[in-house]
Amino acid sequence: MEIIKRNGEIEQLVFAKMKKVIDFACEAYKDCDPLELETALLPLFRNGISTKEIQHLLIQVAVEKTSATEPNWQFVASKLLAYDLYKEAGIHRSYAHFGYGNSLYELIVELTQQGLYGAYILEHYTKAQIDELAAYIRPERDDLFNYIGLKTLADRYLIKGRNKQILELPQELFMGVAMHLAMLEKDQLTWAKQFYDVLSRLQMTVATPTLANARKPHHQLSSCFIDTVPDNLWGIYNVDQSFAQVSKHGGGMGIYVGKVRSKGSNIRGFKGVAGGVIPWIKNYNNTALAVDQLGVRSGAVAIYLDIWHKDIFDFLDLKTNNGDDRMKAHDIFPGVCIPDLFMKTLQERRSWYLFDPHEVRKVLGYSIEDSWGEEWERKYAECIANPQLSKDEVPAIDIMKKILSSCFETGTPFVFYRETVNRANPNKHAGMIYCSNLCTEICQNMSSSELITTAHEDGMITTKVQSGDFVVCNLSSLNLGRAYSQEQVAEVVRIQMRMMDNVIDLNYYPIPQAEITNKKYRAVGLGTSGYHQMLAQLKIVWESAAHLEKADELYEWINYCAIQASMEIAKEKGAYPAFTGSDWQTGEYFTQRGYSSPQWQALQEEVARYGVRNAWMFAIAPTASTSLIAGSTAGTDPIFNKFFVEEKKNAVIPQTAPNLTAETTWYYKEAHKIDQLWSIQAAGIRQRHIDQAQSFNLYITPEISAKQFLELYMSAWEHGVKTVYYCRNKSLEVEDCVSCSA
C-alpha cells in the first residue's frame, strides 16, 4: 500500500513505523493496549492515504475509546496530537528532528519579523537571556495535557502562520507569556522561569486575553471592563464608543444603566417624552453584534439595572420569548441590582415602589442610586413619602416572580446584592459599586466619565473629559486540582499575584480611562478552578459539613497568601495610589472578617505599615475554556457529568471528569443532582474571604417548585453571597463567557 508523506513524497507503507508512534503514545498508560489501536486503525487504511490523515485517524480512534472506565485514552490521544504538532512545527519551521526546535531565539526573531510577536520581547531580552530561558523549557510537561486540553490550546492559542500552519508549540507559548509578564522586572530571568513553571505545570491559568495576546503586537491582556452610563446623550454614546473599542480588542463589558431616566420621563421640560433605558440597551446590543471580539465571537455585554427603577418590568422581559419583540435585546445579558430592603420587603410580602431616577434628582437634589445601606434606605423612604414624586406601587413578590420566570426561561438576569457588596468593599472611602461585570465576579468602585469642554481652533477639535472609575478585570486562577496543600497554595499565589500585578503595567488599554482607573487601584482578580476535582481527590462529599469546613479553611488561606504577596510587592514597588483611607490601611478589612489570629494580626500590622499593591485581589471567574486546558473542573462549580460526549465538526470527543477513578467517582456528584442549598452555604463561606465576588451558578431542574426556586435566591442573600451568575436549568442551554475565562 502506498502512502503520501507530509513532504509530498510517496512511499510504501511500513506498519512498523506506525506501531512505533502508537507505542510512543501508550507507553505511560499500561491500561491502554497498543494492539487495540492498531486493530481499530487497520480497516481505515486505503491506498494513497497521507501520513497526516493516518495520524488524525489514530487520534480520533484513541479519543473515541475514552470512557468512564478507561479515561486514560484521552491522554493517549493527547500524546498523539502532540506528536502531530511536533511534526507540523518541524516542517513549517524547517528543522529535521522530532520535538521542539533548536532555537527559541530564532523562532522569536522569525515571528517578530512576520508581525506575530511584539517587537518588545527582543527589545527587553538579549539572545543570551533567551537562550538561557530556552534551555529551561520542559517539553515533557506536554504530557500533562489531556486531549481536549491540548486541542483547545492548539486551536485557540498557539501562534499559527498562513493556512493555520503550526509555528509555536505549547511550552514555547507558556515561555512567551512568561517572558512578556516578566520583562519589566529587575531580575527578568528568575521571574520568567517562575512564571513559566506555574503555567507549564498547569498549577494556574491566566485569563483568555492574557494567554492569547501576551507576547503579541496587540497585547490587550484584560478580560472584562465595567462602565457607568450617566443620564445624558453624550455619556450614553460615550459608553457605547468605549464598549466598541473594548470589544474590538477582545474584552467583555458590564454596563450600569440605573442613572438613565425611565420611559415617560421629562426631557428639557417636555413631559412624557423619554424612551427609557430599553432603546439604549438595544443600541448596546447592536454594538455587541457589530463589533466582535477580534473576529472570534460576537461582543459580549451585561447590562445592570436597579430593582426600584420604573423600567424594571420591561428590562426583565429583554431576553424572554413573550411580548413585543421591539422591546427585546436578545444578545445582552441582563443583571438586576437588589438592595437588602427589597429582600426584607419580599419576605414580608409588602409593596415595593418604583421611581424615575431623573425625577428624584430634580425634586430631591440627590441621586438615590449613589448611596447604599442605611443612607439609601433613608432616602428611599423620603422618595416614598414625597408627594411631588410619581411612583409605581407593586407587590414585591410580583417583581420576584418576573425575575424567577426569566431565570427559568433564559438563565438570566444575573443578580447583584448591592448592600452585601458595598458593605464588604475595602475601598468605600474612594467610591461605591453599582454593579458587576459580564461574569458577576468583579466588584470595584465605579463612576461615569464627564464631558468638560469641547473647543476648536484652525480646524482642530479638542475635547476635555474627566475620567470616571472605569473598571478593568485582570484575572488568573489557581488550579486546585493540582495545587491545594498549604505549601503549594502559598508558592503559586505568591507568583500569581506578581504576574497579575505586572499585567497592569504591560497591558494595552483600548481606552484611556481604563488605564487611569487600573493604575489608580491596581485591582486584580485571583480566582480558583479545579474546586470539585480537589474535593473528589480529597474524598470529600459535596453535600457535607467536611466540604464547608474545607472551603472555610482553604479560602482563608488563599486570601492570606494573596494579601501577604500584595504587601510584599508594595514593599518593593509601593502601594496602590488610593490606599490611604482604605479599609486595608485602617484595619477595618480584617476586623470586619473576624481575622484575629496572631498570624492575621501580624499581617494587618505589616499592611498598615507598607500598604498593599492591589486595591482588590480575589475574584472567582468561570474559567470555562482555560480549565479545559488545565484539565480541571471549572471555577467553583460542580461537574455537569462524570462522562459526556461533545460533538465537534466531523468528530465526537468523549470527556471524563478530571482524575476519574474507581475511588473519585463516588465524590463526583453531578451539578443538577446536588441540593443547591449546600452549594449556597459553601459560596457564603467562601465569600467571607473573597473581597470581590464569585461566578456562582445555581443548577435547577424543570421539576423545581416556585417556592423552592425563590428559597434559593433568599438563601443566597441570607448567606452573604454577593452575586448569582446563571441559573442553569437542566433543560436549557446557556452561553459561557469565553472572554472572562481564567
DOTISE-98735 format. One record per residue (C-alpha): x, y, z. Coordinates in steps of 0.1 Angstrom, whole numbers, padded with zeros to 4 digits, always signed. Example, Ala and Ser with C-alpha at 12.3 -4.5 7.8 and 13.67 -1.06 7.14 Angstrom:
+0123-0045+0078;+0137-0011+0071;
This chain:
+0000+0000+0000;+0013+0034-0009;+0011+0064+0014;+0019+0101+0010;+0043+0116+0035;+0039+0152+0049;+0066+0165+0025;+0046+0151-0005;+0069+0121-0012;+0052+0087-0019;+0065+0056-0003;+0053+0021+0007;+0035+0017+0040;+0058+0003+0067;+0035-0006+0096;+0064-0008+0120;+0067+0030+0118;+0031+0034+0128;+0035+0009+0156;+0064+0029+0169;+0041+0060+0171;+0014+0040+0188;+0038+0026+0214;+0051+0061+0220;+0016+0073+0229;+0006+0043+0250;+0039+0036+0269;+0030+0056+0300;-0006+0041+0303;-0004+0004+0310;-0042+0001+0309;-0043+0013+0272;-0033-0017+0250;-0015-0005+0218;-0029-0035+0200;-0064-0021+0204;-0054+0010+0185;-0037-0010+0158;-0067-0033+0153;-0091-0003+0151;-0069+0016+0127;-0062-0011+0101;-0097-0011+0085;-0094+0026+0079;-0064+0024+0057;-0066+0029+0019;-0041+0031-0009;-0028+0067-0013;-0037+0078+0022;-0015+0106+0037;+0005+0101+0069;-0012+0132+0082;-0046+0117+0077;-0034+0084+0093;-0023+0104+0123;-0056+0122+0126;-0075+0089+0123;-0052+0075+0150;-0060+0104+0173;-0098+0101+0167;-0097+0063+0174;-0079+0069+0207;-0103+0098+0216;-0134+0076+0209;-0121+0048+0231;-0122+0072+0261;-0149+0062+0286;-0157+0064+0323;-0140+0031+0329;-0110+0038+0306;-0103+0076+0310;-0066+0073+0301;-0073+0070+0264;-0077+0108+0264;-0041+0111+0274;-0030+0087+0247;-0049+0109+0222;-0032+0139+0236;+0003+0123+0231;-0007+0115+0195;-0019+0151+0190;+0014+0164+0205;+0033+0141+0180;+0013+0157+0152;+0021+0192+0164;+0058+0184+0167;+0058+0170+0131;+0039+0201+0117;+0062+0225+0136;+0093+0208+0122;+0080+0211+0087;+0069+0247+0089;+0099+0259+0109;+0124+0239+0088;+0141+0217+0114;+0146+0180+0108;+0145+0165+0143;+0114+0154+0163;+0101+0176+0191;+0109+0212+0199;+0130+0234+0176;+0167+0241+0180;+0165+0278+0188;+0138+0298+0207;+0157+0330+0198;+0154+0323+0161;+0117+0314+0164;+0111+0348+0182;+0131+0367+0156;+0111+0350+0128;+0077+0355+0145;+0086+0392+0152;+0095+0397+0115;+0062+0382+0105;+0043+0406+0128;+0031+0377+0150;+0053+0386+0180;+0056+0420+0195;+0089+0437+0190;+0091+0445+0227;+0102+0409+0235;+0135+0413+0216;+0139+0449+0229;+0138+0436+0265;+0158+0403+0263;+0192+0396+0248;+0200+0365+0228;+0219+0351+0257;+0189+0355+0280;+0165+0339+0256;+0189+0310+0251;+0190+0305+0289;+0152+0305+0290;+0151+0281+0261;+0173+0257+0280;+0148+0259+0309;+0118+0247+0288;+0105+0213+0298;+0089+0195+0268;+0078+0166+0290;+0052+0189+0306;+0032+0184+0274;+0023+0150+0288;+0002+0168+0315;-0025+0177+0289;-0055+0156+0282;-0068+0156+0247;-0094+0183+0249;-0069+0205+0268;-0041+0202+0242;-0066+0206+0214;-0081+0237+0229;-0046+0252+0234;-0037+0243+0198;-0069+0255+0182;-0072+0288+0200;-0039+0300+0215;-0008+0287+0197;+0005+0311+0171;-0001+0300+0136;+0010+0312+0102;-0009+0314+0069;-0032+0285+0063;-0031+0277+0101;+0004+0264+0100;+0017+0254+0134;+0046+0278+0143;+0046+0276+0181;+0044+0247+0205;+0028+0246+0239;+0059+0251+0261;+0070+0279+0238;+0037+0296+0243;+0040+0294+0281;+0075+0307+0279;+0065+0335+0256;+0037+0346+0280;+0061+0343+0310;+0087+0365+0292;+0062+0392+0284;+0049+0393+0320;+0084+0394+0335;+0100+0418+0311;+0099+0449+0334;+0112+0430+0364;+0147+0438+0376;+0155+0401+0377;+0137+0391+0345;+0151+0356+0341;+0143+0345+0376;+0107+0357+0374;+0102+0344+0338;+0113+0310+0350;+0089+0311+0379;+0060+0323+0358;+0068+0296+0332;+0068+0269+0359;+0034+0276+0374;+0019+0279+0339;+0035+0249+0323;+0028+0227+0354;-0009+0237+0349;-0009+0249+0386;-0026+0281+0375;-0041+0296+0344;-0042+0332+0332;-0073+0347+0316;-0081+0340+0280;-0070+0375+0267;-0037+0372+0286;-0029+0337+0273;-0040+0347+0237;-0024+0381+0235;+0007+0382+0257;+0038+0383+0235;+0018+0395+0205;+0018+0430+0189;-0018+0438+0201;-0014+0428+0238;-0048+0436+0254;-0045+0413+0284;-0076+0421+0305;-0108+0401+0304;-0137+0424+0313;-0145+0461+0318;-0173+0479+0335;-0186+0514+0328;-0213+0536+0343;-0239+0554+0320;-0248+0590+0330;-0282+0604+0322;-0272+0625+0292;-0268+0619+0255;-0230+0624+0254;-0225+0599+0282;-0248+0573+0267;-0229+0573+0234;-0195+0577+0251;-0201+0544+0269;-0212+0528+0235;-0179+0540+0219;-0159+0526+0249;-0177+0493+0246;-0170+0492+0209;-0132+0497+0215;-0132+0471+0243;-0150+0446+0222;-0127+0452+0192;-0098+0442+0214;-0114+0411+0228;-0129+0423+0261;-0163+0419+0275;-0183+0447+0292;-0206+0453+0322;-0227+0484+0319;-0248+0501+0346;-0278+0520+0333;-0295+0528+0366;-0289+0565+0362;-0308+0568+0329;-0343+0583+0331;-0372+0560+0328;-0398+0557+0300;-0422+0587+0301;-0398+0609+0320;-0392+0646+0310;-0366+0659+0287;-0357+0696+0288;-0391+0704+0303;-0411+0684+0278;-0432+0659+0297;-0435+0622+0290;-0411+0621+0260;-0382+0600+0273;-0379+0565+0258;-0364+0549+0289;-0335+0525+0292;-0347+0499+0267;-0338+0518+0234;-0303+0525+0247;-0299+0489+0258;-0309+0478+0222;-0282+0502+0210;-0256+0484+0231;-0270+0451+0218;-0264+0462+0183;-0228+0472+0191;-0222+0438+0206;-0232+0422+0173;-0215+0448+0150;-0181+0449+0168;-0169+0414+0175;-0141+0402+0198;-0112+0400+0174;-0133+0382+0148;-0136+0352+0171;-0171+0358+0185;-0198+0384+0190;-0192+0411+0215;-0205+0403+0250;-0221+0427+0274;-0241+0425+0307;-0264+0454+0314;-0274+0461+0350;-0305+0480+0363;-0318+0487+0398;-0349+0469+0410;-0365+0502+0420;-0362+0517+0385;-0395+0523+0368;-0384+0504+0337;-0376+0472+0356;-0405+0451+0342;-0396+0459+0306;-0360+0452+0315;-0368+0418+0329;-0385+0409+0296;-0355+0417+0274;-0345+0381+0267;-0378+0363+0271;-0397+0350+0241;-0430+0366+0250;-0442+0401+0244;-0433+0428+0219;-0401+0420+0200;-0394+0457+0195;-0387+0458+0233;-0362+0429+0232;-0324+0427+0233;-0316+0390+0229;-0278+0393+0228;-0272+0412+0260;-0271+0396+0295;-0294+0414+0319;-0285+0418+0356;-0306+0432+0384;-0292+0452+0414;-0311+0443+0446;-0308+0461+0480;-0314+0444+0514;-0347+0463+0518;-0362+0446+0488;-0354+0412+0501;-0369+0421+0535;-0400+0435+0518;-0402+0403+0498;-0401+0382+0529;-0429+0402+0545;-0449+0402+0512;-0452+0440+0512;-0454+0466+0484;-0424+0479+0466;-0421+0513+0449;-0406+0522+0415;-0391+0556+0407;-0376+0576+0379;-0340+0585+0389;-0342+0617+0368;-0373+0629+0387;-0357+0621+0420;-0326+0642+0411;-0348+0671+0401;-0372+0671+0431;-0349+0660+0459;-0315+0671+0446;-0298+0638+0451;-0294+0605+0431;-0308+0577+0451;-0286+0552+0433;-0255+0570+0447;-0260+0556+0482;-0263+0522+0499;-0271+0507+0533;-0289+0529+0559;-0284+0561+0539;-0301+0545+0509;-0330+0532+0530;-0335+0567+0545;-0335+0583+0510;-0358+0556+0496;-0383+0563+0524;-0381+0600+0516;-0389+0592+0480;-0420+0572+0491;-0432+0599+0514;-0427+0628+0489;-0460+0637+0472;-0442+0655+0443;-0426+0623+0431;-0446+0599+0408;-0442+0563+0418;-0454+0529+0409;-0466+0507+0437;-0463+0470+0431;-0462+0438+0453;-0425+0429+0457;-0434+0393+0450;-0447+0403+0415;-0412+0416+0406;-0396+0385+0420;-0419+0363+0401;-0408+0381+0369;-0372+0375+0378;-0377+0338+0385;-0397+0334+0353;-0370+0349+0332;-0343+0329+0351;-0362+0297+0344;-0366+0305+0307;-0333+0322+0298;-0309+0316+0327;-0308+0354+0334;-0310+0380+0349;-0278+0378+0369;-0284+0390+0405;-0263+0416+0423;-0269+0421+0460;-0257+0457+0463;-0256+0462+0500;-0237+0429+0506;-0212+0441+0480;-0207+0477+0493;-0205+0467+0530;-0175+0444+0521;-0159+0470+0498;-0124+0477+0512;-0123+0509+0492;-0156+0525+0501;-0136+0556+0511;-0130+0563+0474;-0164+0554+0458;-0191+0529+0456;-0200+0498+0435;-0232+0499+0414;-0230+0466+0396;-0207+0437+0385;-0193+0426+0352;-0202+0401+0325;-0194+0371+0348;-0205+0386+0381;-0172+0381+0399;-0158+0417+0397;-0169+0443+0423;-0149+0476+0421;-0156+0513+0425;-0174+0528+0395;-0183+0563+0383;-0192+0578+0349;-0168+0600+0328;-0179+0636+0323;-0175+0659+0293;-0159+0691+0305;-0154+0712+0273;-0152+0710+0236;-0132+0736+0217;-0120+0741+0182;-0093+0763+0165;-0079+0762+0130;-0099+0731+0122;-0086+0712+0153;-0113+0700+0177;-0102+0694+0213;-0124+0676+0238;-0116+0675+0275;-0131+0647+0295;-0129+0640+0333;-0123+0602+0336;-0146+0582+0358;-0137+0549+0375;-0138+0526+0345;-0133+0491+0360;-0108+0467+0345;-0105+0430+0354;-0071+0413+0354;-0078+0376+0361;-0060+0343+0367;-0069+0311+0385;-0052+0288+0409;-0058+0252+0398;-0068+0235+0430;-0068+0202+0411;-0030+0204+0411;-0022+0227+0440;-0042+0226+0472;-0018+0219+0500;-0008+0250+0522;+0027+0249+0508;+0016+0247+0471;-0010+0274+0475;+0015+0298+0492;+0040+0293+0464;+0017+0295+0434;-0003+0325+0448;+0029+0344+0455;+0039+0341+0418;+0004+0345+0406;-0001+0379+0423;+0032+0391+0408;+0021+0381+0373;-0013+0398+0376;+0002+0430+0390;+0026+0431+0361;-0003+0428+0337;-0014+0463+0348;+0018+0479+0336;+0022+0458+0305;-0013+0459+0292;-0025+0476+0261;-0056+0497+0271;-0082+0502+0244;-0094+0534+0261;-0075+0559+0283;-0100+0558+0313;-0093+0521+0316;-0056+0527+0321;-0063+0556+0345;-0086+0535+0367;-0064+0504+0366;-0033+0522+0377;-0053+0541+0404;-0065+0509+0421;-0042+0482+0405;-0070+0457+0410;-0065+0421+0402;-0088+0390+0404;-0071+0359+0417;-0095+0330+0413;-0096+0293+0416;-0105+0264+0393;-0105+0226+0399;-0126+0230+0431;-0148+0199+0426;-0117+0180+0414;-0099+0189+0447;-0129+0177+0468;-0131+0144+0449;-0093+0138+0452;-0096+0145+0490;-0126+0122+0492;-0149+0150+0504;-0186+0147+0497;-0201+0179+0482;-0232+0178+0505;-0213+0175+0538;-0200+0195+0567;-0165+0185+0557;-0170+0204+0524;-0180+0236+0543;-0150+0232+0567;-0126+0227+0538;-0140+0258+0519;-0135+0280+0550;-0100+0268+0558;-0088+0268+0522;-0102+0302+0511;-0090+0319+0542;-0055+0306+0535;-0056+0316+0498;-0068+0351+0509;-0040+0353+0535;-0014+0344+0508;-0028+0369+0483;-0027+0398+0508;+0008+0388+0520;+0020+0387+0484;+0004+0421+0476;+0020+0436+0507;+0054+0422+0497;+0051+0437+0463;+0040+0471+0479;+0072+0470+0500;+0092+0468+0468;+0072+0489+0444;+0048+0510+0465;+0011+0507+0475;-0017+0515+0450;-0023+0553+0448;-0057+0552+0465;-0045+0532+0495;-0047+0560+0521;-0080+0559+0540;-0089+0524+0527;-0101+0495+0550;-0067+0480+0543;-0050+0509+0560;-0074+0514+0589;-0076+0476+0596;-0113+0476+0592;-0109+0450+0564;-0095+0425+0589;-0119+0434+0618;-0150+0430+0595;-0140+0395+0586;-0130+0383+0621;-0094+0378+0612;-0080+0379+0648;-0054+0352+0650;-0018+0362+0658;-0008+0354+0622;-0035+0377+0608;-0028+0404+0633;+0009+0404+0623;-0001+0407+0586;-0025+0435+0595;+0003+0455+0611;+0025+0450+0580;-0003+0461+0557;-0008+0493+0577;+0029+0500+0576;+0038+0490+0540;+0004+0491+0522;-0008+0466+0496;-0001+0468+0459;-0037+0460+0448;-0070+0476+0459;-0089+0443+0452;-0073+0409+0449;-0097+0380+0450;-0124+0371+0424;-0136+0337+0412;-0141+0336+0374;-0159+0309+0355;-0128+0295+0337;-0148+0278+0311;-0121+0273+0284;-0089+0277+0305;-0100+0249+0329;-0102+0227+0298;-0066+0234+0291;-0056+0227+0327;-0077+0195+0327;-0096+0207+0358;-0131+0214+0367;-0144+0249+0360;-0143+0276+0387;-0160+0265+0419;-0188+0247+0400;-0196+0210+0404;-0193+0189+0373;-0222+0185+0348;-0215+0148+0342;-0188+0123+0351;-0187+0113+0314;-0201+0130+0284;-0196+0132+0246;-0191+0166+0230;-0199+0169+0193;-0175+0189+0172;-0172+0193+0134;-0168+0159+0119;-0159+0143+0153;-0171+0134+0187;-0150+0140+0218;-0157+0119+0248;-0146+0135+0281;-0145+0125+0317;-0143+0143+0350;-0107+0151+0359;-0088+0122+0375;-0118+0100+0373;-0111+0067+0391;-0130+0039+0409;-0124+0059+0441;-0131+0095+0429;-0162+0086+0410;-0182+0084+0443;-0173+0120+0451;-0182+0135+0417;-0219+0141+0422;-0234+0159+0391;-0245+0196+0395;-0282+0190+0388;-0284+0163+0414;-0269+0184+0442;-0290+0201+0468;-0284+0237+0459;-0286+0249+0495;-0253+0231+0502;-0237+0250+0472;-0251+0282+0486;-0238+0276+0521;-0203+0268+0506;-0205+0300+0485;-0214+0321+0515;-0185+0306+0535;-0161+0313+0506;-0175+0348+0502;-0162+0360+0536;-0127+0356+0523;-0132+0370+0488;-0130+0408+0486;-0148+0408+0452;-0173+0381+0442;-0178+0346+0426;-0192+0334+0393;-0217+0314+0413;-0243+0293+0393;-0275+0278+0405;-0285+0244+0390;-0322+0236+0388;-0344+0210+0371;-0378+0217+0354;-0395+0200+0384;-0385+0227+0409;-0414+0244+0426;-0418+0282+0426;-0414+0282+0464;-0382+0262+0462;-0369+0284+0435;-0375+0316+0455;-0359+0300+0485;-0326+0296+0466;-0323+0334+0460;-0334+0342+0495;-0308+0317+0509;-0280+0332+0487;-0288+0367+0501;-0290+0354+0537;-0257+0336+0534;-0239+0367+0522;-0234+0357+0486;-0227+0388+0466;-0239+0378+0431;-0257+0350+0414;-0245+0342+0378;-0266+0319+0356;-0295+0299+0368;-0287+0267+0348;-0320+0249+0341;-0312+0213+0331;-0334+0217+0300;-0318+0250+0290;-0285+0258+0272;-0268+0290+0282;-0237+0306+0268;-0205+0306+0288;-0183+0337+0288;-0151+0330+0270;-0137+0365+0275;-0136+0362+0313;-0124+0327+0314;-0093+0324+0336;
